Amino acid sequence: MRPIVRSRTVRPRPRLTRHEPIVSPCFGKEFGSSFTGGFRHSDYALEHYRHVLVSDARMASKANYLKLLASHPTCIATTGLHGSIGRKFGEYVAFFKAIVSERLGYRVPGDLAEGRNYLGFVTPEEYVEQAVRLFRDSDLRRRMTEANHHYYQEYLGPEHQMIRTQEIARGEGLR
């Protein structure tokens, strides 16, 4: 089983240094070959984070990313600019993955909930702890993937996106 996947582009920005350069080496030790992750190769990453790069630069291509995503039941989402989780969290939900994520700083539509759709963290220690929890607890992973399948069907499918767009245009906002 290959339970953990994480890669991202690294650029100079202050929020980035909080977790990943600390945690990626811990994941390698904790999960061994079950962990796939690290920073994508870039000039900046090669200069500042060589110790946490993905092992093969080709694995970060979009085609390979989708293959990796399909083969890993657990995924990790961290915040980007302005504290937003970004598109990868939505991709993980759409692929019905078990998710470890920094706590969401923004409201999302529907009944997405920490503990049901994802395990949240704030500190690097919680980051590793929650990933280990999902790695070891197959029942929790199964329940979370089912919850994310339900959430996708109920709120993220294309037809629901169109309905929600129309509601927002009419001033009805998020529900």
N, C-alpha and C positions, 0 to 999 in steps of 0.2 A: 504494500500500500504506500502511496506517495501523498501524504496528507497536507503538506504545507507548500504554498507557492507565494512568492512576493518578488516583484521587480518594479523599479521605478526609475525615472530620469532624475538625476540629481543636478541641481543648479545652485549657485550661491544664494542662500537665503537662510535667515536665522532659525526658523522653526525646524528645519530639516535635521539639525544635529542632535535633537533631543533623544531619539530612540534608535534609529536604524543602525548607525555605526556601532552602537553598543550592543544591540540585540542580535544582529545577523550572525556574528561569530558565536554567540550563545546558542542560537538555533542550530548551527552546524554541529556543535558539540552535543546538544540535547537530542536532535533528531537524526543526525548522520545523513545517510543518503536519501532519507525521506524528505529532507528539506531542499527545496529549489527556490532560490531567491538571491537578492542582492541588487545593487545599482546597475543600471545599464552603462555600458562603456561610453564615456564621453571624455573630452579633454579635461574638464573639471573633475569628474569622478576619478579618472586615472591619476590625477595629481593629488587629490585630497582623500580619497576613499578606496584606494587600491585593495585594501584588505577585505572589503565587503562588496566587490563587484560580482556579478553573475559569472559563473565559471566559464561560460562560452558566450561571447558577444552575440552570436547568432540566435541564441534562445530568446532574446528580447525583441525579435522582430514580431510584427503583428500576427503573422501566420503561426509562428512557433508559440507565441503567447497564448493563442486560442487553443492550441493542442495541449499545452501545459495546463491551462485552466480546466479543460475537459478531463484531464487525468488526475487532478488533485481535489479531494473532497473538502479540504479546508483552505481558506484564503485569508489574507491579512490586508486590511485597509488602514492607511494612516492619512493624517490631514495634509493638505497642500496649502496653497496660498489662502490667506484670510480665514484659516481654520475650517475650510470646507473639506469634506471627505472626497468629493469628486466622483467621476464617472465609474471608476473601478468598483466602488461599493455597489452601484447599480448593476454592473456586469456580474458581480458575484451573486447578487440576488437573482438575476435573470438566468444564471446557470444553476440555481438552486444549491448554492454552496453553504457550508458551515463557515461562519465569518468571525474573525477576531478583528475588532476595530477600535480605534480611538473613539471615545465617546462623541456622539454627534452633537455639534454645536448649533444645528439648525433644525427647524421643524420640517418633517416630511409628511406627505399625505398618508392617510390611513392609520393602521394599527401596528406599524413597525415598532418593535419594542426590544430594548436591551434585555438579554437573558432568553428571549425567544427567537429573535431573528439574528442576533449577533451577541458576542460576549465583548463587553467594553473594557477599556483600560485607560489609565492615565500615566502610570510610571513604567519604566522599562521592566521592572520586576513583574508588574501585573501583565504586561505584554507577553512575557515568556510564560507566566503562570496560566494565563487563559489559553494560550496555544497548546500547552501541555495538557490542560484539561480536555480540550476538544480532541487532541491526539489519542488520549487514553480512553475516553468515554464514547464508545460507538453509538450508544443509545441517544446521548445528547446530540451527537452529530446528525443522526437520523432525524430526530425531532426538529432540529434546526433547518435541515434541508427541506423537510416537509413544510415547515412554516414559511420558508422563503419561496417555495413553489406556490403556496397559497397566496402569499403577498403579491408575487409577480402576477398571478392570474387575476387577482382582485384589483390591483392598482397600477401595475406597470405595463401591461399588455397594450399594444397600439390603440385598440378601441377605447381603452380606459384613458389613455393619454389625450385622445381627441375630446372625449366627454369632459375631462377635467379642464382642458384648454378653453372649451366653450363656457364652462361654469365660471372660470376666472374672468373671461371676457365680459360676462354678464355681472361681474362684481360679487360672485358668490364665494370666492376664495377657496382656500384649502379645506377639505373635510377629512 
